[in-house]
Amino acid sequence: MNRAYWRSPEAYKKLQTFDAPGFAFQFLNRNPEFVRDRERLQQLDRRGALDPAEVNAFARRWGLLLPDDESSK
């Protein structure tokens, strides 16, 4: 979105189509710190060096629920 048109309702039409998780993902995906953290985990995963504790710390930092997260039950 061009910053000059941030008040334009047209600039936000696509956002209205997202459900809550989709909107949250769009929000997080525009945060450079989140992108940096996610890319770091992806690199570790590609090398086979991904530690579950790091994944859990990432999820906690960004308020994410993982499928096997016992605290979400």
mmCIF file as gemmi writes it, N, C-alpha and C atoms, coordinates in Angstrom:
data_model
loop_
_atom_site.group_PDB
_atom_site.id
_atom_site.type_symbol
_atom_site.label_atom_id
_atom_site.label_alt_id
_atom_site.label_comp_id
_atom_site.label_asym_id
_atom_site.label_entity_id
_atom_site.label_seq_id
_atom_site.pdbx_PDB_ins_code
_atom_site.Cartn_x
_atom_site.Cartn_y
_atom_site.Cartn_z
_atom_site.occupancy
_atom_site.B_iso_or_equiv
_atom_site.pdbx_formal_charge
_atom_site.auth_seq_id
_atom_site.auth_asym_id
_atom_site.pdbx_PDB_model_num
ATOM 1 N N . MET Axp A 1 ? 0.859 -1.175 0 1 0 ? 1 A 1
ATOM 2 C CA . MET Axp A 1 ? 0 0 0 1 0 ? 1 A 1
ATOM 3 C C . MET Axp A 1 ? 0.895 1.225 0 1 0 ? 1 A 1
ATOM 4 N N . ASN Axp A 2 ? 0.595 2.139 -0.855 1 0 ? 2 A 1
ATOM 5 C CA . ASN Axp A 2 ? 1.309 3.394 -0.916 1 0 ? 2 A 1
ATOM 6 C C . ASN Axp A 2 ? 0.937 4.215 0.318 1 0 ? 2 A 1
ATOM 7 N N . ARG Axp A 3 ? 1.942 4.724 1.023 1 0 ? 3 A 1
ATOM 8 C CA . ARG Axp A 3 ? 1.678 5.489 2.249 1 0 ? 3 A 1
ATOM 9 C C . ARG Axp A 3 ? 0.816 6.717 1.992 1 0 ? 3 A 1
ATOM 10 N N . ALA Axp A 4 ? 0.856 7.26 0.795 1 0 ? 4 A 1
ATOM 11 C CA . ALA Axp A 4 ? 0.08 8.456 0.49 1 0 ? 4 A 1
ATOM 12 C C . ALA Axp A 4 ? -1.419 8.183 0.552 1 0 ? 4 A 1
ATOM 13 N N . TYR Axp A 5 ? -1.807 6.934 0.423 1 0 ? 5 A 1
ATOM 14 C CA . TYR Axp A 5 ? -3.233 6.598 0.374 1 0 ? 5 A 1
ATOM 15 C C . TYR Axp A 5 ? -3.684 5.793 1.59 1 0 ? 5 A 1
ATOM 16 N N . TRP Axp A 6 ? -3.005 5.923 2.701 1 0 ? 6 A 1
ATOM 17 C CA . TRP Axp A 6 ? -3.337 5.103 3.858 1 0 ? 6 A 1
ATOM 18 C C . TRP Axp A 6 ? -4.735 5.368 4.396 1 0 ? 6 A 1
ATOM 19 N N . ARG Axp A 7 ? -5.305 6.503 4.076 1 0 ? 7 A 1
ATOM 20 C CA . ARG Axp A 7 ? -6.67 6.792 4.543 1 0 ? 7 A 1
ATOM 21 C C . ARG Axp A 7 ? -7.744 6.307 3.572 1 0 ? 7 A 1
ATOM 22 N N . SER Axp A 8 ? -7.346 5.869 2.434 1 0 ? 8 A 1
ATOM 23 C CA . SER Axp A 8 ? -8.298 5.434 1.411 1 0 ? 8 A 1
ATOM 24 C C . SER Axp A 8 ? -8.898 4.076 1.777 1 0 ? 8 A 1
ATOM 25 N N . PRO Axp A 9 ? -10.235 3.966 1.83 1 0 ? 9 A 1
ATOM 26 C CA . PRO Axp A 9 ? -10.868 2.67 2.104 1 0 ? 9 A 1
ATOM 27 C C . PRO Axp A 9 ? -10.471 1.607 1.077 1 0 ? 9 A 1
ATOM 28 N N . GLU Axp A 10 ? -10.178 2.026 -0.138 1 0 ? 10 A 1
ATOM 29 C CA . GLU Axp A 10 ? -9.787 1.065 -1.182 1 0 ? 10 A 1
ATOM 30 C C . GLU Axp A 10 ? -8.494 0.338 -0.813 1 0 ? 10 A 1
ATOM 31 N N . ALA Axp A 11 ? -7.635 1.011 -0.088 1 0 ? 11 A 1
ATOM 32 C CA . ALA Axp A 11 ? -6.355 0.416 0.279 1 0 ? 11 A 1
ATOM 33 C C . ALA Axp A 11 ? -6.524 -0.752 1.243 1 0 ? 11 A 1
ATOM 34 N N . TYR Axp A 12 ? -7.657 -0.858 1.893 1 0 ? 12 A 1
ATOM 35 C CA . TYR Axp A 12 ? -7.873 -1.879 2.919 1 0 ? 12 A 1
ATOM 36 C C . TYR Axp A 12 ? -8.862 -2.961 2.5 1 0 ? 12 A 1
ATOM 37 N N . LYS Axp A 13 ? -9.374 -2.906 1.294 1 0 ? 13 A 1
ATOM 38 C CA . LYS Axp A 13 ? -10.381 -3.886 0.864 1 0 ? 13 A 1
ATOM 39 C C . LYS Axp A 13 ? -9.897 -5.322 0.998 1 0 ? 13 A 1
ATOM 40 N N . LYS Axp A 14 ? -8.652 -5.591 0.575 1 0 ? 14 A 1
ATOM 41 C CA . LYS Axp A 14 ? -8.151 -6.961 0.635 1 0 ? 14 A 1
ATOM 42 C C . LYS Axp A 14 ? -8.097 -7.461 2.088 1 0 ? 14 A 1
ATOM 43 N N . LEU Axp A 15 ? -7.758 -6.58 3.012 1 0 ? 15 A 1
ATOM 44 C CA . LEU Axp A 15 ? -7.676 -6.99 4.412 1 0 ? 15 A 1
ATOM 45 C C . LEU Axp A 15 ? -9.02 -7.445 4.958 1 0 ? 15 A 1
ATOM 46 N N . GLN Axp A 16 ? -10.103 -6.951 4.415 1 0 ? 16 A 1
ATOM 47 C CA . GLN Axp A 16 ? -11.44 -7.325 4.88 1 0 ? 16 A 1
ATOM 48 C C . GLN Axp A 16 ? -11.789 -8.765 4.537 1 0 ? 16 A 1
ATOM 49 N N . THR Axp A 17 ? -11.044 -9.379 3.624 1 0 ? 17 A 1
ATOM 50 C CA . THR Axp A 17 ? -11.338 -10.757 3.23 1 0 ? 17 A 1
ATOM 51 C C . THR Axp A 17 ? -10.681 -11.778 4.145 1 0 ? 17 A 1
ATOM 52 N N . PHE Axp A 18 ? -9.762 -11.348 5.009 1 0 ? 18 A 1
ATOM 53 C CA . PHE Axp A 18 ? -9.044 -12.279 5.875 1 0 ? 18 A 1
ATOM 54 C C . PHE Axp A 18 ? -9.844 -12.613 7.129 1 0 ? 18 A 1
ATOM 55 N N . ASP Axp A 19 ? -9.718 -13.87 7.567 1 0 ? 19 A 1
ATOM 56 C CA . ASP Axp A 19 ? -10.228 -14.22 8.887 1 0 ? 19 A 1
ATOM 57 C C . ASP Axp A 19 ? -9.181 -13.759 9.909 1 0 ? 19 A 1
ATOM 58 N N . ALA Axp A 20 ? -9.45 -13.931 11.184 1 0 ? 20 A 1
ATOM 59 C CA . ALA Axp A 20 ? -8.539 -13.421 12.222 1 0 ? 20 A 1
ATOM 60 C C . ALA Axp A 20 ? -7.124 -13.994 12.097 1 0 ? 20 A 1
ATOM 61 N N . PRO Axp A 21 ? -6.959 -15.322 11.928 1 0 ? 21 A 1
ATOM 62 C CA . PRO Axp A 21 ? -5.594 -15.833 11.776 1 0 ? 21 A 1
ATOM 63 C C . PRO Axp A 21 ? -4.897 -15.304 10.516 1 0 ? 21 A 1
ATOM 64 N N . GLY Axp A 22 ? -5.644 -15.166 9.439 1 0 ? 22 A 1
ATOM 65 C CA . GLY Axp A 22 ? -5.067 -14.622 8.207 1 0 ? 22 A 1
ATOM 66 C C . GLY Axp A 22 ? -4.617 -13.188 8.372 1 0 ? 22 A 1
ATOM 67 N N . PHE Axp A 23 ? -5.422 -12.4 9.07 1 0 ? 23 A 1
ATOM 68 C CA . PHE Axp A 23 ? -5.063 -11.007 9.327 1 0 ? 23 A 1
ATOM 69 C C . PHE Axp A 23 ? -3.823 -10.949 10.218 1 0 ? 23 A 1
ATOM 70 N N . ALA Axp A 24 ? -3.796 -11.792 11.244 1 0 ? 24 A 1
ATOM 71 C CA . ALA Axp A 24 ? -2.644 -11.816 12.15 1 0 ? 24 A 1
ATOM 72 C C . ALA Axp A 24 ? -1.375 -12.191 11.389 1 0 ? 24 A 1
ATOM 73 N N . PHE Axp A 25 ? -1.488 -13.171 10.486 1 0 ? 25 A 1
ATOM 74 C CA . PHE Axp A 25 ? -0.315 -13.565 9.7 1 0 ? 25 A 1
ATOM 75 C C . PHE Axp A 25 ? 0.156 -12.402 8.825 1 0 ? 25 A 1
ATOM 76 N N . GLN Axp A 26 ? -0.768 -11.702 8.182 1 0 ? 26 A 1
ATOM 77 C CA . GLN Axp A 26 ? -0.391 -10.556 7.348 1 0 ? 26 A 1
ATOM 78 C C . GLN Axp A 26 ? 0.306 -9.487 8.193 1 0 ? 26 A 1
ATOM 79 N N . PHE Axp A 27 ? -0.196 -9.272 9.387 1 0 ? 27 A 1
ATOM 80 C CA . PHE Axp A 27 ? 0.394 -8.282 10.29 1 0 ? 27 A 1
ATOM 81 C C . PHE Axp A 27 ? 1.818 -8.696 10.672 1 0 ? 27 A 1
ATOM 82 N N . LEU Axp A 28 ? 1.977 -9.945 11.124 1 0 ? 28 A 1
ATOM 83 C CA . LEU Axp A 28 ? 3.295 -10.42 11.532 1 0 ? 28 A 1
ATOM 84 C C . LEU Axp A 28 ? 4.276 -10.455 10.368 1 0 ? 28 A 1
ATOM 85 N N . ASN Axp A 29 ? 3.794 -10.861 9.225 1 0 ? 29 A 1
ATOM 86 C CA . ASN Axp A 29 ? 4.662 -11.018 8.062 1 0 ? 29 A 1
ATOM 87 C C . ASN Axp A 29 ? 5.226 -9.69 7.564 1 0 ? 29 A 1
ATOM 88 N N . ARG Axp A 30 ? 4.702 -8.59 8.056 1 0 ? 30 A 1
ATOM 89 C CA . ARG Axp A 30 ? 5.209 -7.269 7.688 1 0 ? 30 A 1
ATOM 90 C C . ARG Axp A 30 ? 6.142 -6.701 8.76 1 0 ? 30 A 1
ATOM 91 N N . ASN Axp A 31 ? 6.364 -7.474 9.817 1 0 ? 31 A 1
ATOM 92 C CA . ASN Axp A 31 ? 7.244 -7.057 10.89 1 0 ? 31 A 1
ATOM 93 C C . ASN Axp A 31 ? 8.651 -7.587 10.588 1 0 ? 31 A 1
ATOM 94 N N . PRO Axp A 32 ? 9.618 -6.69 10.368 1 0 ? 32 A 1
ATOM 95 C CA . PRO Axp A 32 ? 10.96 -7.148 9.992 1 0 ? 32 A 1
ATOM 96 C C . PRO Axp A 32 ? 11.617 -8.057 11.039 1 0 ? 32 A 1
ATOM 97 N N . GLU Axp A 33 ? 11.326 -7.858 12.308 1 0 ? 33 A 1
ATOM 98 C CA . GLU Axp A 33 ? 11.896 -8.726 13.34 1 0 ? 33 A 1
ATOM 99 C C . GLU Axp A 33 ? 11.316 -10.138 13.256 1 0 ? 33 A 1
ATOM 100 N N . PHE Axp A 34 ? 10.003 -10.234 12.999 1 0 ? 34 A 1
ATOM 101 C CA . PHE Axp A 34 ? 9.374 -11.549 12.842 1 0 ? 34 A 1
ATOM 102 C C . PHE Axp A 34 ? 9.965 -12.266 11.635 1 0 ? 34 A 1
ATOM 103 N N . VAL Axp A 35 ? 10.087 -11.555 10.529 1 0 ? 35 A 1
ATOM 104 C CA . VAL Axp A 35 ? 10.632 -12.15 9.296 1 0 ? 35 A 1
ATOM 105 C C . VAL Axp A 35 ? 12.06 -12.638 9.539 1 0 ? 35 A 1
ATOM 106 N N . ARG Axp A 36 ? 12.861 -11.84 10.23 1 0 ? 36 A 1
ATOM 107 C CA . ARG Axp A 36 ? 14.24 -12.228 10.54 1 0 ? 36 A 1
ATOM 108 C C . ARG Axp A 36 ? 14.263 -13.504 11.387 1 0 ? 36 A 1
ATOM 109 N N . ASP Axp A 37 ? 13.436 -13.539 12.431 1 0 ? 37 A 1
ATOM 110 C CA . ASP Axp A 37 ? 13.382 -14.724 13.3 1 0 ? 37 A 1
ATOM 111 C C . ASP Axp A 37 ? 12.912 -15.957 12.539 1 0 ? 37 A 1
ATOM 112 N N . ARG Axp A 38 ? 11.893 -15.796 11.715 1 0 ? 38 A 1
ATOM 113 C CA . ARG Axp A 38 ? 11.361 -16.927 10.94 1 0 ? 38 A 1
ATOM 114 C C . ARG Axp A 38 ? 12.4 -17.448 9.957 1 0 ? 38 A 1
ATOM 115 N N . GLU Axp A 39 ? 13.095 -16.528 9.28 1 0 ? 39 A 1
ATOM 116 C CA . GLU Axp A 39 ? 14.112 -16.948 8.315 1 0 ? 39 A 1
ATOM 117 C C . GLU Axp A 39 ? 15.263 -17.682 9.001 1 0 ? 39 A 1
ATOM 118 N N . ARG Axp A 40 ? 15.602 -17.236 10.202 1 0 ? 40 A 1
ATOM 119 C CA . ARG Axp A 40 ? 16.655 -17.906 10.962 1 0 ? 40 A 1
ATOM 120 C C . ARG Axp A 40 ? 16.257 -19.337 11.292 1 0 ? 40 A 1
ATOM 121 N N . LEU Axp A 41 ? 15.013 -19.537 11.724 1 0 ? 41 A 1
ATOM 122 C CA . LEU Axp A 41 ? 14.538 -20.897 12.006 1 0 ? 41 A 1
ATOM 123 C C . LEU Axp A 41 ? 14.503 -21.74 10.744 1 0 ? 41 A 1
ATOM 124 N N . GLN Axp A 42 ? 14.107 -21.142 9.63 1 0 ? 42 A 1
ATOM 125 C CA . GLN Axp A 42 ? 14.065 -21.892 8.373 1 0 ? 42 A 1
ATOM 126 C C . GLN Axp A 42 ? 15.469 -22.338 7.951 1 0 ? 42 A 1
ATOM 127 N N . GLN Axp A 43 ? 16.46 -21.475 8.162 1 0 ? 43 A 1
ATOM 128 C CA . GLN Axp A 43 ? 17.838 -21.845 7.828 1 0 ? 43 A 1
ATOM 129 C C . GLN Axp A 43 ? 18.315 -23.002 8.71 1 0 ? 43 A 1
ATOM 130 N N . LEU Axp A 44 ? 18.006 -22.926 9.993 1 0 ? 44 A 1
ATOM 131 C CA . LEU Axp A 44 ? 18.38 -24.015 10.895 1 0 ? 44 A 1
ATOM 132 C C . LEU Axp A 44 ? 17.704 -25.321 10.488 1 0 ? 44 A 1
ATOM 133 N N . ASP Axp A 45 ? 16.451 -25.236 10.097 1 0 ? 45 A 1
ATOM 134 C CA . ASP Axp A 45 ? 15.708 -26.422 9.678 1 0 ? 45 A 1
ATOM 135 C C . ASP Axp A 45 ? 16.334 -27.036 8.425 1 0 ? 45 A 1
ATOM 136 N N . ARG Axp A 46 ? 16.702 -26.211 7.47 1 0 ? 46 A 1
ATOM 137 C CA . ARG Axp A 46 ? 17.33 -26.722 6.239 1 0 ? 46 A 1
ATOM 138 C C . ARG Axp A 46 ? 18.649 -27.44 6.535 1 0 ? 46 A 1
ATOM 139 N N . ARG Axp A 47 ? 19.363 -26.979 7.55 1 0 ? 47 A 1
ATOM 140 C CA . ARG Axp A 47 ? 20.638 -27.613 7.923 1 0 ? 47 A 1
ATOM 141 C C . ARG Axp A 47 ? 20.44 -28.806 8.852 1 0 ? 47 A 1
ATOM 142 N N . GLY Axp A 48 ? 19.199 -29.051 9.256 1 0 ? 48 A 1
ATOM 143 C CA . GLY Axp A 48 ? 18.923 -30.147 10.18 1 0 ? 48 A 1
ATOM 144 C C . GLY Axp A 48 ? 19.346 -29.841 11.603 1 0 ? 48 A 1
ATOM 145 N N . ALA Axp A 49 ? 19.445 -28.564 11.932 1 0 ? 49 A 1
ATOM 146 C CA . ALA Axp A 49 ? 19.93 -28.156 13.251 1 0 ? 49 A 1
ATOM 147 C C . ALA Axp A 49 ? 18.87 -27.419 14.062 1 0 ? 49 A 1
ATOM 148 N N . LEU Axp A 50 ? 17.618 -27.65 13.739 1 0 ? 50 A 1
ATOM 149 C CA . LEU Axp A 50 ? 16.537 -26.934 14.415 1 0 ? 50 A 1
ATOM 150 C C . LEU Axp A 50 ? 16.25 -27.577 15.768 1 0 ? 50 A 1
ATOM 151 N N . ASP Axp A 51 ? 16.356 -26.782 16.802 1 0 ? 51 A 1
ATOM 152 C CA . ASP Axp A 51 ? 16.141 -27.232 18.171 1 0 ? 51 A 1
ATOM 153 C C . ASP Axp A 51 ? 14.691 -26.919 18.564 1 0 ? 51 A 1
ATOM 154 N N . PRO Axp A 52 ? 13.947 -27.912 19.055 1 0 ? 52 A 1
ATOM 155 C CA . PRO Axp A 52 ? 12.559 -27.653 19.452 1 0 ? 52 A 1
ATOM 156 C C . PRO Axp A 52 ? 12.429 -26.523 20.474 1 0 ? 52 A 1
ATOM 157 N N . ALA Axp A 53 ? 13.414 -26.355 21.337 1 0 ? 53 A 1
ATOM 158 C CA . ALA Axp A 53 ? 13.355 -25.268 22.316 1 0 ? 53 A 1
ATOM 159 C C . ALA Axp A 53 ? 13.375 -23.906 21.616 1 0 ? 53 A 1
ATOM 160 N N . GLU Axp A 54 ? 14.132 -23.8 20.508 1 0 ? 54 A 1
ATOM 161 C CA . GLU Axp A 54 ? 14.156 -22.544 19.757 1 0 ? 54 A 1
ATOM 162 C C . GLU Axp A 54 ? 12.813 -22.279 19.08 1 0 ? 54 A 1
ATOM 163 N N . VAL Axp A 55 ? 12.186 -23.343 18.596 1 0 ? 55 A 1
ATOM 164 C CA . VAL Axp A 55 ? 10.867 -23.2 17.98 1 0 ? 55 A 1
ATOM 165 C C . VAL Axp A 55 ? 9.867 -22.722 19.021 1 0 ? 55 A 1
ATOM 166 N N . ASN Axp A 56 ? 9.916 -23.308 20.209 1 0 ? 56 A 1
ATOM 167 C CA . ASN Axp A 56 ? 9.004 -22.902 21.273 1 0 ? 56 A 1
ATOM 168 C C . ASN Axp A 56 ? 9.253 -21.461 21.708 1 0 ? 56 A 1
ATOM 169 N N . ALA Axp A 57 ? 10.517 -21.062 21.784 1 0 ? 57 A 1
ATOM 170 C CA . ALA Axp A 57 ? 10.835 -19.678 22.158 1 0 ? 57 A 1
ATOM 171 C C . ALA Axp A 57 ? 10.315 -18.715 21.096 1 0 ? 57 A 1
ATOM 172 N N . PHE Axp A 58 ? 10.451 -19.075 19.833 1 0 ? 58 A 1
ATOM 173 C CA . PHE Axp A 58 ? 9.929 -18.266 18.726 1 0 ? 58 A 1
ATOM 174 C C . PHE Axp A 58 ? 8.412 -18.128 18.855 1 0 ? 58 A 1
ATOM 175 N N . ALA Axp A 59 ? 7.748 -19.241 19.094 1 0 ? 59 A 1
ATOM 176 C CA . ALA Axp A 59 ? 6.285 -19.222 19.211 1 0 ? 59 A 1
ATOM 177 C C . ALA Axp A 59 ? 5.84 -18.358 20.388 1 0 ? 59 A 1
ATOM 178 N N . ARG Axp A 60 ? 6.513 -18.499 21.513 1 0 ? 60 A 1
ATOM 179 C CA . ARG Axp A 60 ? 6.158 -17.677 22.68 1 0 ? 60 A 1
ATOM 180 C C . ARG Axp A 60 ? 6.387 -16.196 22.4 1 0 ? 60 A 1
ATOM 181 N N . ARG Axp A 61 ? 7.523 -15.875 21.796 1 0 ? 61 A 1
ATOM 182 C CA . ARG Axp A 61 ? 7.841 -14.468 21.53 1 0 ? 61 A 1
ATOM 183 C C . ARG Axp A 61 ? 6.774 -13.803 20.67 1 0 ? 61 A 1
ATOM 184 N N . TRP Axp A 62 ? 6.267 -14.539 19.676 1 0 ? 62 A 1
ATOM 185 C CA . TRP Axp A 62 ? 5.323 -13.955 18.72 1 0 ? 62 A 1
ATOM 186 C C . TRP Axp A 62 ? 3.876 -14.329 19.001 1 0 ? 62 A 1
ATOM 187 N N . GLY Axp A 63 ? 3.603 -15.001 20.11 1 0 ? 63 A 1
ATOM 188 C CA . GLY Axp A 63 ? 2.228 -15.32 20.485 1 0 ? 63 A 1
ATOM 189 C C . GLY Axp A 63 ? 1.58 -16.355 19.591 1 0 ? 63 A 1
ATOM 190 N N . LEU Axp A 64 ? 2.38 -17.29 19.096 1 0 ? 64 A 1
ATOM 191 C CA . LEU Axp A 64 ? 1.867 -18.321 18.198 1 0 ? 64 A 1
ATOM 192 C C . LEU Axp A 64 ? 1.54 -19.589 18.966 1 0 ? 64 A 1
ATOM 193 N N . LEU Axp A 65 ? 0.55 -20.317 18.511 1 0 ? 65 A 1
ATOM 194 C CA . LEU Axp A 65 ? 0.221 -21.617 19.069 1 0 ? 65 A 1
ATOM 195 C C . LEU Axp A 65 ? 0.676 -22.683 18.092 1 0 ? 65 A 1
ATOM 196 N N . LEU Axp A 66 ? 1.424 -23.629 18.602 1 0 ? 66 A 1
ATOM 197 C CA . LEU Axp A 66 ? 1.889 -24.734 17.775 1 0 ? 66 A 1
ATOM 198 C C . LEU Axp A 66 ? 0.937 -25.91 17.916 1 0 ? 66 A 1
ATOM 199 N N . PRO Axp A 67 ? 0.814 -26.756 16.89 1 0 ? 67 A 1
ATOM 200 C CA . PRO Axp A 67 ? -0.146 -27.863 16.94 1 0 ? 67 A 1
ATOM 201 C C . PRO Axp A 67 ? -0.004 -28.758 18.166 1 0 ? 67 A 1
ATOM 202 N N . ASP Axp A 68 ? 1.215 -28.993 18.64 1 0 ? 68 A 1
ATOM 203 C CA . ASP Axp A 68 ? 1.404 -29.868 19.796 1 0 ? 68 A 1
ATOM 204 C C . ASP Axp A 68 ? 1.646 -29.095 21.079 1 0 ? 68 A 1
ATOM 205 N N . ASP Axp A 69 ? 1.225 -27.848 21.12 1 0 ? 69 A 1
ATOM 206 C CA . ASP Axp A 69 ? 1.416 -26.987 22.285 1 0 ? 69 A 1
ATOM 207 C C . ASP Axp A 69 ? 0.398 -27.371 23.364 1 0 ? 69 A 1
ATOM 208 N N . GLU Axp A 70 ? 0.88 -27.955 24.448 1 0 ? 70 A 1
ATOM 209 C CA . GLU Axp A 70 ? 0.012 -28.418 25.527 1 0 ? 70 A 1
ATOM 210 C C . GLU Axp A 70 ? -0.697 -27.261 26.221 1 0 ? 70 A 1
ATOM 211 N N . SER Axp A 71 ? -0.092 -26.053 26.215 1 0 ? 71 A 1
ATOM 212 C CA . SER Axp A 71 ? -0.705 -24.926 26.912 1 0 ? 71 A 1
ATOM 213 C C . SER Axp A 71 ? -1.95 -24.409 26.192 1 0 ? 71 A 1
ATOM 214 N N . SER Axp A 72 ? -2.156 -24.837 24.948 1 0 ? 72 A 1
ATOM 215 C CA . SER Axp A 72 ? -3.327 -24.377 24.199 1 0 ? 72 A 1
ATOM 216 C C . SER Axp A 72 ? -4.533 -25.265 24.436 1 0 ? 72 A 1
ATOM 217 N N . LYS Axp A 73 ? -4.383 -26.307 25.253 1 0 ? 73 A 1
ATOM 218 C CA . LYS Axp A 73 ? -5.498 -27.242 25.489 1 0 ? 73 A 1
ATOM 219 C C . LYS Axp A 73 ? -6.191 -26.959 26.772 1 0 ? 73 A 1
